[in-house]
Amino acid sequence: MAFDKGDLVRCTGTFTNSAGTAVDPTVVLFKVKSPAGTTTTYTYGTDVEVVRDSAGVYHVDVDGNAAGQWYYRVYSTGTGQAAEEGRFSVDGSEFD
């Protein structure tokens, strides 16, 4: 999915057990990699950027402030251990 430069992009992770029931993991982390290759890690309970929406559902809003391909990884450790990755692209602006 493509976004415009300056958009706030919501990256969401959902954690469930083997029965499909939502679970809150012991530790939830997000890694976001910008088009410049800079990686930032956010931890739930430490960094305000990680928000718990409901049981097992967490998100980080990423400032799409640079054109190019962005990557993110949401993962957990301990109870509810799981991981998933995603990506999105940000189009440049004619006004830069």
C-alpha positions in Angstrom: 0.0 0.0 0.0 1.3 3.5 -0.9 1.0 6.5 1.4 1.8 10.1 0.8 4.9 11.7 2.4 3.8 13.0 5.8 1.0 10.4 6.4 0.8 8.7 9.8 0.9 5.0 9.0 -0.6 2.5 11.5 1.3 -0.7 11.9 -0.7 -3.3 13.9 0.2 -6.7 15.4 -2.3 -9.2 16.7 -1.4 -12.0 19.1 -3.5 -15.2 19.6 -2.9 -18.6 21.1 -3.3 -21.9 19.2 -7.0 -21.8 19.7 -7.3 -18.4 18.1 -8.0 -16.6 21.4 -6.4 -13.2 21.8 -3.6 -13.1 24.3 -1.4 -10.4 25.7 2.2 -11.5 25.4 4.8 -11.0 28.1 6.8 -8.6 26.0 5.7 -6.8 22.7 8.2 -5.1 20.5 8.0 -3.2 17.1 10.9 -2.6 14.9 10.6 0.0 12.1 13.1 0.4 9.3 13.0 3.7 7.3 14.0 4.0 3.6 17.4 5.4 4.8 18.0 2.1 6.6 17.6 3.4 10.2 15.9 0.9 12.5 14.0 2.0 15.6 12.8 -0.4 18.2 9.8 0.3 20.4 8.8 -1.8 23.5 5.3 -1.9 25.0 5.3 -0.5 28.5 8.5 1.4 27.9 7.8 3.4 24.8 4.6 5.4 24.5 4.5 4.8 20.7 3.3 1.2 21.3 -0.4 1.3 22.1 -2.5 -1.7 23.3 -5.9 -1.4 21.5 -7.5 -4.5 23.1 -6.5 -8.0 24.3 -3.7 -9.1 22.0 -3.9 -6.1 19.6 -1.1 -3.5 19.6 -0.1 -0.8 17.2 2.6 1.9 16.4 1.8 4.9 14.3 4.8 5.6 12.0 5.5 9.1 10.6 6.0 8.5 6.9 8.4 11.4 6.7 10.6 10.0 3.9 9.8 8.6 0.5 10.6 5.0 -0.2 10.0 1.5 1.2 9.4 1.1 4.9 9.5 -2.2 6.8 8.2 -3.2 10.2 8.3 -6.2 12.4 6.1 -6.8 15.4 7.1 -9.7 17.7 6.7 -10.9 21.3 8.5 -13.1 23.8 7.4 -15.2 26.6 3.7 -16.1 26.8 2.1 -15.5 23.4 5.4 -15.6 21.5 4.9 -14.8 17.8 6.2 -12.5 15.0 5.0 -11.0 11.8 6.5 -8.5 9.3 5.0 -6.0 6.9 6.0 -3.1 4.7 4.5 0.0 3.1 5.8 2.6 0.6 5.7 6.3 0.9 5.5 8.4 -2.3 7.6 11.6 -2.5 6.1 15.1 -2.7 6.4 17.5 -5.6 6.9 20.2 -2.9 10.2 19.0 -1.6 
